Every structure is written in structure tokens, then in C-alpha cells.
Amino acid sequence: MSATKIRILEAVNQLGLGGTEYALQLYSKFLNKEIFEVTVVSLLKGGERVKLLEEMGIKVILLDGDYAQLPAILNQVDVFHWHGGGSIDPELFNIVKQNKPPLVIQTNVFGIYDASPFYDLIDYDLYISKMTLVRRMAQDKKLPDNFPNKRKVLPYPVDTDHLNTSLPTTEKLIRFKHDNHLNDFFIVGRIGRADDHKFDLIALDGFAHFAKKKDHARFLLVGATPTMKLHAEHLGISHKLMIMENTVDIQKLLIYYKIMDVFLAASQIGESFGMVIAEAMTAGTPVLTISTEDRDNAQIELMDNEKSGLVVKRSKHSIAKGLHFLYENKSIAKKLSEEAKLKILRDYKAQKIVKSFEQLILKHLDHSSGHIGEKSLIQSYSKAMVNDYLDRCINLFGRTTFHKRLISFFRKTGLFS
């Protein structure tokens, strides 16, 4: 190990605009440079984040699929931090096995587990939400004794400082609304990739049901596909749709967030974390999301129903009911958004997440530069974690207390799956 700084290699397949690459960028940005020497390696190809990283003074190595360069790189580092979906690339991990640094950590984005002998090389398998770890542990049977200690939760970091300093002024918002003829509208919206998997069409169903008697309701769709547009046409709400292109310009994105009266988060595949939700919460936009128990569902963990947002059943009537509630109760909507900001600062602020990551490394390497007395945000798997997730699945907006208690009773007695 380096006598001076701990040399850490942040590794990923590519450096485009996806959430995985963004998380790597934030780790690289906030790792304490007095303790860590950070290098980024992209195995397959570069992308838009290469320039962003280099502008921060981070060394970036692009292998372009040439794994033959990797052994020499691994032999010069103390920590290999792999950002991936959880599947094990035998070619990559065979090289890691032959040139293993003192510490190998995986940030497991999708909660996948490969029953591969190479999995033993990973010292810590970090899941980005409690939901993904709960599901993973439920699916795996007869686990080796070390798995619960290896598998932990460390959420994605949210760069709250950058978001808050980039928020548009009131004058900019007024000008944007005026230029785009958006004055006096109640705006519901989403921001995301133009990818049908990242948007559940039921969001448009719910909006259409809500907007039947509200001529001034509009849906801001940032990142539209032909399927989304066709569905809006089928519902007869094309004239209420405002379509804008996605962008890497955070200031423009924050204008989109800020002009929304409600951010409607509904992904067809659910969320393994939910960065756009976290950004909306940070921007102070009230959020309504749907629970997707049969797929990724970290969105109900990111938001506390009726405390920092609304979580509803996946139905157009439930979505419309939630939208109507926020429309009629603007003071409550404001309180929800204020609590949402506090939650992101408390549980997901980038500096806190990365500092917890540093503590894990320093403790494992028995390094003297540990952050003594600072509470780590890393969580281990527990029965309480399982129960918390199950409670969140029950606690949906619009359900009566009796209904929630009844479902809870059947779950605990094993009569309800």
C-alpha cells in the first residue's frame, strides 16, 4: 500500500451520461484528496463525462476494450472500486484475481448476483438501496456465512451543494414561463431519458384522468419517445403535453424541475435508487411516485409517504387522486417538499455518502486517517430493514388505516405474500 496516499481506482464500463457514471463522478469529486489519489478507468469506451472528470483534475484512462493494459494499472492501486450492475465479467475479474489489490469494492447498481467463484474476490458488495438488498437476500438461498457481512447498503450520493447553487432565480423562471407561454398553468411533469423502460405510461393515464376538468393542467415531458407521444394522442391529451429535449445542462434541468407543481415519478422498470427523484426533492418540487412491488421499488424508500412526498398504488385513479390532493392543498405540498429537502441533506448528501465510503476503506486497511466519531451511513442487512420495506409497501396514500393494518396482519401471519 502507498506510504503516502491510498490509491483508488474508480472503474466502469463507459463514461456516458447514465446514473452509474454520474455516481462514479461524484465519488471521484468528493474523495478526500489529502488521503486518496483517485484514478478513473473506463474499460470499453469514453463519453461525455471524460471531460467533466478531467476538468476536476482527475486522471482518466480509456482502455477501449484493451484489457491487456489492466494488470499494470491494478498493480499500482490499493483499492479497486467497480461500478456495475452486479454481474461478474469473467475476463475482467480473472485479471483482478491475478493482480488483486488489498481491497476490492463493488457498487452494485441493480442488485444482481452472479454465482461465480470470482464473487469471492469482492470484499464489500455495496447496494444502492435497502430495497435491492432486501430482494437480493430473499432470492438467495443457503448463503455462505460471509455474505451478510460482505453485502451492505450505501445509497448513491446526491450533489446537493451543486444543485442548490445552480437553482434558477425567480426572474429566470418568470422569463422562461413567459417565453414558453406557461403562465397560469398547473404543471405536472417528468424528467428522464427518452427510453420507454424509464417511463410508465400509466403516468399519462393518471394525468389524463386528473386533467379532465382542469383546462389549465399541463404535462411537461422531458425525454419523450414516439410511444409516449402516441399514447398521449390516444388519451386525447396531446394539446396538454409540453415536450422538451433532455439536456446535460443542470441549470436548464433545474428550470424544468422548478416550473413543475408536481414531479410525477413513474418508471416502467421501477428505480434501483431514483436520482431524478432526489434531484426534484432537492429542488423543492413536490413529488408523487407509484409503488412497484413486483420490480425495482427504491422510490418508496427515497420518499416517506405523506412526509416527504406521496406514494400511491399503481393505478390511474390513485395517481389522479394524489395529483388532486396536491393541487387542492398547496400548503401541504410545500411542507412535503421542505421535508424532502431535509431528508436528502440528512441521508444522501454526497459528502456524507463518500465520507462513509472512506471510513469503510480506512477501517479495512487499518489506516490512521479514519474519521473518528462520524456516523457512517452504511447499513448492514437486518430484519428491521426487511420490515421497514414491507411497511412502506403497505403505507400508500389513499389507503385507510384499517386497510393498512389488515394487510400488515396477513403479512405477519404468512397468509399474504
C-alpha positions as CSV (number, residue, x, y, z in Angstrom):
1,M,0.0,0.0,0.0
2,S,1.2,3.5,-0.7
3,A,3.2,5.1,2.1
4,T,1.5,8.4,1.5
5,K,-1.9,8.4,-0.2
6,I,-4.3,5.5,-0.7
7,R,-4.5,4.9,-4.4
8,I,-8.1,4.2,-5.5
9,L,-9.2,3.1,-9.0
10,E,-12.7,4.1,-9.8
11,A,-13.7,1.7,-12.6
12,V,-16.7,1.5,-15.0
13,N,-17.6,0.2,-18.5
14,Q,-18.1,3.6,-20.1
15,L,-18.3,7.3,-19.2
16,G,-21.5,8.5,-20.7
17,L,-24.4,10.3,-19.1
18,G,-26.0,7.4,-17.2
19,G,-26.6,7.3,-13.4
20,T,-23.8,4.7,-12.8
21,E,-21.3,7.0,-14.4
22,Y,-22.6,10.0,-12.6
23,A,-22.2,8.2,-9.2
24,L,-18.6,7.4,-10.2
25,Q,-18.1,11.1,-11.0
26,L,-19.3,12.2,-7.6
27,Y,-17.1,9.6,-5.7
28,S,-14.2,10.9,-7.7
29,K,-15.1,14.5,-6.9
30,F,-15.6,14.1,-3.2
31,L,-13.0,11.6,-2.1
32,N,-10.6,13.4,0.2
33,K,-7.6,14.2,-2.0
34,E,-5.4,14.6,1.1
35,I,-5.8,10.9,1.8
36,F,-6.8,9.4,-1.6
37,E,-5.2,9.5,-5.0
38,V,-8.0,8.9,-7.5
39,T,-7.8,7.5,-11.0
40,V,-10.7,6.6,-13.2
41,V,-10.6,3.8,-15.8
42,S,-13.2,3.2,-18.4
43,L,-13.0,-0.4,-19.8
44,L,-15.0,-0.2,-23.0
45,K,-15.4,3.4,-24.2
46,G,-15.3,7.0,-23.1
47,G,-18.2,9.5,-23.2
48,E,-19.3,12.9,-22.1
49,R,-18.0,12.5,-18.5
50,V,-14.4,12.2,-19.5
51,K,-14.1,16.0,-20.0
52,L,-16.0,16.7,-16.7
53,L,-13.7,14.4,-14.8
54,E,-10.5,15.8,-16.3
55,E,-11.7,19.4,-15.6
56,M,-11.8,18.3,-11.9
57,G,-8.2,17.3,-12.2
58,I,-9.0,13.5,-12.2
59,K,-6.8,11.3,-14.3
60,V,-8.9,9.2,-16.7
61,I,-7.6,6.1,-18.6
62,L,-9.7,4.8,-21.5
63,L,-8.9,1.2,-22.4
64,D,-11.3,0.9,-25.3
65,G,-11.7,-2.8,-24.6
66,D,-7.9,-3.5,-24.4
67,Y,-7.9,-5.4,-21.1
68,A,-4.2,-6.1,-21.6
69,Q,-3.4,-2.7,-20.0
70,L,-5.3,-3.5,-16.8
71,P,-2.7,-5.6,-14.9
72,A,-0.2,-2.9,-14.8
73,I,-2.8,-0.4,-13.6
74,L,-4.1,-2.7,-10.9
75,N,-0.6,-3.3,-9.6
76,Q,-0.4,0.4,-8.9
77,V,-3.5,0.8,-6.7
78,D,-4.7,-0.1,-3.2
79,V,-8.4,-0.1,-3.8
80,F,-10.4,-1.3,-6.9
81,H,-13.9,0.3,-6.8
82,W,-16.0,-1.3,-9.5
83,H,-19.3,0.3,-10.5
84,G,-21.6,-2.2,-12.2
85,G,-25.0,-4.0,-12.2
86,G,-23.8,-6.9,-10.1
87,S,-23.0,-9.4,-12.9
88,I,-19.5,-10.7,-13.0
89,D,-17.4,-10.3,-16.2
90,P,-15.1,-13.3,-16.1
91,E,-12.5,-11.6,-18.3
92,L,-12.3,-8.6,-16.0
93,F,-12.4,-10.4,-12.7
94,N,-9.8,-13.0,-13.8
95,I,-7.4,-10.1,-14.3
96,V,-8.4,-8.8,-10.9
97,K,-7.8,-12.2,-9.4
98,Q,-4.3,-12.3,-10.9
99,N,-3.5,-8.8,-9.8
100,K,-5.7,-8.3,-6.7
101,P,-5.2,-5.0,-4.8
102,P,-5.6,-5.1,-1.0
103,L,-9.3,-4.1,-1.3
104,V,-12.0,-4.7,-3.9
105,I,-15.3,-3.0,-3.6
106,Q,-18.4,-3.3,-5.9
107,T,-21.1,-0.6,-6.0
108,N,-24.0,-2.9,-7.1
109,V,-26.4,-0.8,-9.1
110,F,-29.1,-3.4,-10.0
111,G,-28.7,-5.9,-7.2
112,I,-27.7,-8.8,-9.4
113,Y,-25.7,-11.7,-8.0
114,D,-23.6,-14.0,-10.2
115,A,-23.0,-17.3,-8.5
116,S,-19.4,-17.1,-9.7
117,P,-16.2,-18.1,-7.9
118,F,-14.9,-14.6,-8.8
119,Y,-17.5,-13.1,-6.4
120,D,-15.2,-14.2,-3.5
121,L,-12.7,-11.5,-4.7
122,I,-15.2,-8.8,-3.7
123,D,-14.6,-7.6,-0.2
124,Y,-17.7,-5.4,0.0
125,D,-20.7,-5.6,-2.2
126,L,-22.5,-2.2,-1.8
127,Y,-26.2,-2.0,-2.8
128,I,-27.5,1.5,-3.6
129,S,-30.9,1.0,-1.8
130,K,-32.2,-1.1,1.0
131,M,-34.9,-2.5,-1.3
132,T,-32.3,-4.1,-3.6
133,L,-30.5,-5.7,-0.7
134,V,-33.8,-7.0,0.8
135,R,-34.8,-8.5,-2.5
136,R,-31.3,-10.0,-3.1
137,M,-31.2,-11.7,0.3
138,A,-34.7,-13.1,-0.2
139,Q,-33.8,-14.6,-3.5
140,D,-30.6,-16.2,-2.5
141,K,-30.8,-19.4,-0.5
142,K,-28.2,-21.1,1.7
143,L,-25.8,-18.2,1.5
144,P,-22.2,-18.6,2.7
145,D,-21.7,-17.2,6.2
146,N,-19.7,-14.2,4.9
147,F,-22.3,-12.9,2.6
148,P,-24.3,-10.8,5.1
149,N,-21.1,-9.1,6.2
150,K,-20.0,-8.5,2.7
151,R,-23.3,-7.1,1.5
152,K,-24.2,-3.7,2.7
153,V,-26.2,-0.6,1.7
154,L,-24.7,2.7,0.7
155,P,-27.0,4.9,-1.3
156,Y,-26.0,6.9,-4.3
157,P,-24.5,10.3,-3.4
158,V,-26.6,13.5,-4.3
159,D,-24.6,16.6,-5.0
160,T,-26.9,18.9,-3.1
161,D,-24.4,21.8,-2.9
162,H,-24.1,21.9,-6.7
163,L,-27.8,21.6,-7.2
164,N,-28.6,24.4,-4.7
165,T,-26.1,26.8,-6.1
166,S,-27.4,26.2,-9.6
167,L,-31.0,26.9,-8.9
168,P,-32.6,29.4,-11.2
169,T,-33.5,32.9,-9.9
170,T,-37.2,33.9,-9.7
171,E,-36.6,36.3,-12.7
172,K,-35.3,33.4,-14.8
173,L,-38.3,31.3,-14.0
174,I,-40.7,34.1,-14.8
175,R,-38.9,34.7,-18.1
176,F,-38.9,31.0,-19.0
177,K,-42.6,30.7,-18.3
178,H,-43.4,33.8,-20.3
179,D,-41.3,32.8,-23.3
180,N,-42.9,29.3,-23.4
181,H,-46.4,30.5,-22.7
182,L,-46.6,28.6,-19.4
183,N,-48.1,31.3,-17.1
184,D,-51.2,30.3,-15.1
185,F,-50.8,26.6,-15.8
186,F,-50.7,23.8,-13.2
187,I,-47.7,21.8,-14.4
188,V,-47.2,18.1,-13.8
189,G,-44.0,16.6,-15.3
190,R,-41.2,14.1,-15.5
191,I,-37.5,14.2,-16.5
192,G,-35.7,11.2,-17.8
193,R,-34.0,9.5,-20.7
194,A,-36.1,9.1,-23.9
195,D,-36.5,5.4,-23.1
196,D,-39.8,3.6,-22.8
197,H,-38.4,1.5,-20.0
198,K,-37.8,4.6,-17.9
199,F,-41.4,5.9,-18.1
200,D,-44.6,4.1,-17.2
201,L,-47.5,5.1,-19.5
202,I,-49.9,4.9,-16.6
203,A,-48.5,8.3,-15.5
204,L,-50.2,9.8,-18.6
205,D,-53.4,7.8,-17.8
206,G,-53.4,9.2,-14.3
207,F,-52.7,12.7,-15.5
208,A,-55.5,12.5,-18.2
209,H,-58.0,11.4,-15.5
210,F,-56.9,14.3,-13.2
211,A,-56.9,16.8,-16.1
212,K,-60.4,16.1,-17.4
213,K,-62.0,19.1,-15.7
214,K,-58.8,21.2,-15.4
215,D,-58.2,23.0,-18.6
216,H,-55.1,24.7,-17.2
217,A,-53.3,21.4,-16.3
218,R,-50.3,20.6,-18.5
219,F,-47.8,17.7,-18.6
220,L,-44.1,18.6,-19.1
221,L,-42.4,15.6,-20.7
222,V,-38.7,15.9,-20.8
223,G,-37.3,13.0,-22.7
224,A,-40.2,11.8,-24.9
225,T,-40.4,8.8,-27.2
226,P,-42.8,8.0,-30.1
227,T,-44.6,5.6,-27.8
228,M,-45.2,8.2,-25.2
229,K,-46.5,10.7,-27.8
230,L,-48.8,8.1,-29.4
231,H,-50.3,7.2,-26.0
232,A,-51.0,10.9,-25.2
233,E,-52.7,11.2,-28.6
234,H,-54.8,8.1,-27.8
235,L,-55.8,9.7,-24.5
236,G,-56.7,12.9,-26.2
237,I,-54.2,15.0,-24.2
238,S,-51.7,15.8,-26.9
239,H,-52.7,19.5,-26.6
240,K,-51.8,19.4,-22.9
241,L,-48.4,17.9,-23.5
242,M,-45.3,20.1,-23.5
243,I,-42.3,18.2,-24.9
244,M,-38.7,19.3,-24.3
245,E,-35.5,17.6,-25.0
246,N,-33.3,16.2,-22.2
247,T,-30.0,18.0,-21.6
248,V,-26.8,17.8,-19.6
249,D,-27.2,21.4,-18.7
250,I,-28.0,21.2,-14.9
251,Q,-29.3,24.8,-14.9
252,K,-31.8,24.1,-17.6
253,L,-32.9,20.9,-15.9
254,L,-33.4,22.8,-12.7
255,I,-35.6,25.3,-14.5
256,Y,-37.7,22.3,-15.6
257,Y,-37.9,21.0,-12.0
258,K,-38.8,24.4,-10.6
259,I,-41.6,25.2,-13.0
260,M,-43.4,21.9,-12.1
261,D,-46.1,22.0,-9.5
262,V,-45.7,18.2,-9.1
263,F,-42.9,15.8,-10.2
264,L,-44.7,12.6,-11.2
265,A,-42.1,9.8,-10.9
266,A,-43.3,6.6,-12.7
267,S,-40.8,4.2,-14.2
268,Q,-41.8,1.1,-16.1
269,I,-38.9,-0.8,-14.5
270,G,-39.0,1.0,-11.2
271,E,-36.0,2.6,-9.5
272,S,-32.9,0.9,-8.0
273,F,-32.2,4.4,-6.5
274,G,-34.0,7.3,-8.2
275,M,-31.6,10.1,-8.9
276,V,-34.2,12.3,-10.7
277,I,-36.5,11.9,-7.7
278,A,-33.7,13.0,-5.4
279,E,-32.9,16.0,-7.7
280,A,-36.6,17.0,-7.7
281,M,-36.7,16.7,-3.9
282,T,-33.6,18.9,-3.6
283,A,-35.1,21.5,-6.0
284,G,-38.1,21.7,-3.7
285,T,-40.6,20.3,-6.2
286,P,-43.4,18.1,-4.6
287,V,-43.0,14.5,-5.7
288,L,-45.7,11.9,-6.3
289,T,-44.5,8.4,-7.2
290,I,-46.0,4.9,-7.6
291,S,-45.1,1.8,-5.7
292,T,-43.9,-1.1,-8.0
293,E,-43.5,-4.1,-5.6
294,D,-43.0,-6.6,-8.5
295,R,-39.9,-4.8,-9.8
296,D,-37.3,-2.2,-8.6
297,N,-39.0,-0.1,-5.9
298,A,-36.4,2.1,-4.2
299,Q,-38.6,5.1,-4.9
300,I,-40.7,4.3,-1.9
301,E,-37.6,4.2,0.2
302,L,-36.3,7.6,-1.1
303,M,-39.6,9.2,-0.2
304,D,-41.6,8.8,3.0
305,N,-45.3,8.7,2.1
306,E,-47.2,11.8,3.4
307,K,-44.0,13.1,5.0
308,S,-41.6,14.0,2.1
309,G,-44.0,13.2,-0.8
310,L,-46.8,10.9,-1.8
311,V,-46.6,7.3,-2.7
312,V,-49.6,5.8,-4.5
313,K,-50.8,2.5,-5.8
314,R,-50.1,1.8,-9.5
315,S,-53.5,2.8,-10.9
316,K,-54.7,5.8,-12.8
317,H,-57.3,6.6,-10.2
318,S,-54.7,6.6,-7.4
319,I,-52.4,8.8,-9.4
320,A,-55.2,11.2,-10.2
321,K,-56.3,11.3,-6.5
322,G,-52.7,12.1,-5.5
323,L,-52.4,14.9,-8.1
324,H,-55.8,16.3,-7.0
325,F,-54.7,16.3,-3.3
326,L,-51.5,18.3,-4.1
327,Y,-53.5,20.6,-6.4
328,E,-56.0,21.4,-3.7
329,N,-53.6,21.5,-0.8
330,K,-50.7,23.7,-1.8
331,S,-49.6,24.5,1.8
332,I,-49.3,20.7,2.5
333,A,-47.4,20.3,-0.8
334,K,-45.0,22.9,0.3
335,K,-44.4,21.2,3.7
336,L,-43.8,17.9,1.9
337,S,-41.2,19.5,-0.3
338,E,-39.5,21.2,2.6
339,E,-39.2,17.8,4.5
340,A,-38.0,16.2,1.2
341,K,-35.1,18.7,1.1
342,L,-34.1,17.9,4.7
343,K,-34.3,14.2,4.0
344,I,-31.9,14.4,1.1
345,L,-29.5,16.5,3.1
346,R,-29.6,14.1,6.0
347,D,-29.4,10.8,4.3
348,Y,-28.0,11.3,0.7
349,K,-25.7,14.4,0.7
350,A,-22.7,13.5,-1.4
351,Q,-20.1,14.5,1.1
352,K,-21.7,12.3,3.8
353,I,-22.1,9.3,1.5
354,V,-18.5,9.5,0.3
355,K,-17.1,10.0,3.8
356,S,-18.9,6.8,4.9
357,F,-17.2,5.1,1.9
358,E,-13.9,6.4,3.1
359,Q,-14.5,5.1,6.6
360,L,-15.1,1.6,5.2
361,I,-11.8,1.7,3.3
362,L,-9.8,3.2,6.2
363,K,-11.1,0.8,8.7
364,H,-10.5,-2.2,6.4
365,L,-6.9,-1.1,5.6
366,D,-6.3,-0.2,9.3
367,H,-5.4,3.3,8.2
368,S,-4.7,6.0,10.8
369,S,-6.7,8.7,9.0
370,G,-10.1,7.4,10.0
371,H,-13.0,9.8,10.7
372,I,-13.4,9.1,14.4
373,G,-16.8,9.9,15.8
374,E,-18.6,10.5,12.5
375,K,-21.7,8.3,11.9
376,S,-21.5,6.1,8.9
377,L,-24.5,5.9,6.5
378,I,-23.6,2.3,5.5
379,Q,-26.2,-0.1,6.8
380,S,-26.0,-3.9,7.2
381,Y,-28.8,-6.3,6.3
382,S,-31.3,-6.8,9.2
383,K,-34.8,-8.0,9.9
384,A,-35.6,-4.3,10.7
385,M,-34.6,-3.4,7.2
386,V,-37.0,-6.0,5.8
387,N,-39.8,-4.9,8.0
388,D,-39.3,-1.2,7.1
389,Y,-39.5,-2.1,3.4
390,L,-42.7,-4.2,3.9
391,D,-44.3,-1.3,5.9
392,R,-43.5,1.1,3.1
393,C,-45.2,-1.2,0.6
394,I,-48.3,-1.1,2.8
395,N,-48.3,2.6,3.6
396,L,-49.7,4.1,0.4
397,F,-51.6,7.4,0.0
398,G,-55.3,6.8,-0.1
399,R,-55.3,3.6,1.9
400,T,-57.3,3.6,5.1
401,T,-55.6,2.8,8.4
402,F,-57.8,-0.3,8.7
403,H,-56.7,-1.4,5.2
404,K,-53.0,-1.0,6.1
405,R,-53.4,-2.9,9.4
406,L,-55.3,-5.7,7.7
407,I,-52.5,-6.2,5.1
408,S,-49.9,-6.0,7.8
409,F,-51.7,-8.6,9.8
410,F,-51.9,-11.1,6.9
411,R,-48.2,-10.5,6.1
412,K,-47.1,-11.2,9.6
413,T,-49.1,-14.3,9.8
414,G,-47.9,-15.6,6.5
415,L,-51.3,-15.6,4.9
416,F,-50.5,-12.8,2.5
417,S,-47.5,-12.9,0.1
